[in-house]
Amino acid sequence: MVIGGTGNLGTNTLRSLSADPEVTRLIGIARRRPRLEIGRTQWMTADIARSDLVPLLRGADAVVHLAWIFQPTHHPYTTWRTNVLGSARVFHAVAEAGVPTLVYSSSVGAYSPGPKDRFVGEDWPTHGWPTAAYSREKAYVERLLDGFEARYPQCRVVRMRPGFVFERRTATEQRRIFAGPLVPGRLVRPGIVPVVPDIPGLKMQMLHSSDAGRAFHQAVMRPVRGAFNLAAAPVIDGDELAAVFRARKVKMPAAAVRAFLAAAWGLHLVPASPHLFDLVMRLPLMDVSRARDELRWEPEYTSLYAFSEFLAGLRTGADEDTPALSKASSGPLRVREFFSGVGRTP
């Protein structure tokens, strides 16, 4: 059972699992039923924050928990209720239903601040960055899992910690979540963008969504436990961004970028909080050798290919026919609609 099966990670995990002949039954669980058909997937509807999950999970051989919301960043209790309290309800249901395997999607965002000049393993502390809601919630759920593992050692628990996950079909959703309607998607192309900011210390790890789905598939099927870092090469920095856009770099202090983002977020011009930028600037670089050695996983695509696919999706308005990814249900919003919500609470 894949909880959160209609999102970026969910659709690709289901695609990978559905091609495996050892998987005799595959169920995708989401709050809203999609029209999309993925292999042999059967769809069920449930809300992790409200539904009775125990009967739903009873009899499952493995549960993959991917459900997560990013918005609204101006109202962190809403995300906390789904992401943290909802995850606690999932873990409780897994225990009550006697599910023998739990695979959870954590994130590079769960890690405490770390180095940018070397790679760290899965033993790096996962206390997050406290002012960023996304990081704070991912770190808290890691603590929930610590308690779950101690209380239910018979359940095999796997924590996946991917970097930034991109592909063409998720561009509409990710634009809505992070950039909002003011980003000119059709103009984000090589040769059009004249300059890219060269921010000291900005280094990110990315991977393609299909590679992430294959890794989750391996975590379900192989007898492994513990945490696994997931990322593709190369590490993305100012040089790589300049190469992708065929643009020149312009030195820009992090403080100036953060001040701009803070002002835009405060005016509801962009949905992504400036605290997310703070987090990105502090994330460690992850060593992915454990995933290679124990999951037998190697990314098929480079990080540059994944990012380029995402940019191509932005230009064409690419989406997927699920409630989470479709432009019909998740954007992009028209500018007038976007501004109509400024100053309002949901």
C-alpha positions, 0 to 999 in steps of 0.5 A: 500500500502506497499512502500519498500515491498521487503525488510526485514520489507516489506515482513513480513508486507505483509505476516501479512496483507495478512492473514487479511480478513479485507484487501480487496486489498494489493499492494506492491511497490518496485523499482524492481518487485520481483518474490516472491508471498506473499498471495494476494499481487499485485506488482507495481514498483516505485522509491520514489526518481524519480517516480510520486507517487501521481497517484499511491497512490490515493485511498489507505486507508493506506500507509506503508512507509518502503523504505530505503537504507543503502549503499553506506556509503562512499557517503552519498548524495546517501542515503540522496537523497533516504531516506530523499528526497524520504521520503519527496516525499512520504509524499507529495504524501500521502497528495496530494492523500488524504490517511487517514493513514500513517505508517512510519518505523522510528528506534531506531537509530532516538533517541538521546543518552540515558541511558543503565541502564533503559528504555525510552519511545517514548517521548525521543528526536529523534535528532539522532547521527549526525555523523552517516548517518543512524541516521542523516537521520532517525532523519531528517525524524522525523522532516519532519513528525512533519511538516506533522502532523501539516499541515495535522492533518486529516491524522493518522500518526504512527511512528514505532521505531524498534530495530535491526530486524533479521531473517534467510531469511534476512541474505544474505542482512544484511551481504552485508549491514553491514559486506561485503564478508570477514566475514566467514558466515559458521564459525559463529556458536556456539562452533567455535567462541572461544571468543566474545568481552566484550565492556563496554556499548554495549547493543542492542535490537533486534526482529524477522522480523515476529514480526515486520511485525505483529506490522506494521499490527496492526498499520495499522488496529488499530485507533492509532497515534504517535510513538511505540517502538518495541523490544523483550527481553532480551537486548543483551550484552556481556553475551548474546553474549557469551551464543549464541556462547558458547564462553568466553568473552574478555574485549575490550575497545570501542576505540580499536574496533572503531579504527579497524572498522574505518581502515577497513571501510577506506580501503573498507574492510567492508561496515558499517561505524564506525559511526554506531558503535558510534551510537550503543554505544549511543542508549538508551534502549526502553520501549515497553509497549505502543506497548503492551497496544495500539497495543495489540502487544507482540513479539512471539520470543525472541531477542536471537531466532531472532539473532540465526536465523540470524546466522543460515542464515549466515551459510547457505547463506539464502535469499529470492526471491526478488531483495532486499534479494536475493543472486543473486542480492544483494550478497554475493559478491566475494572478488575479485569483492568487492575489484574491487570497492575500491576507486571508486565512484558509 
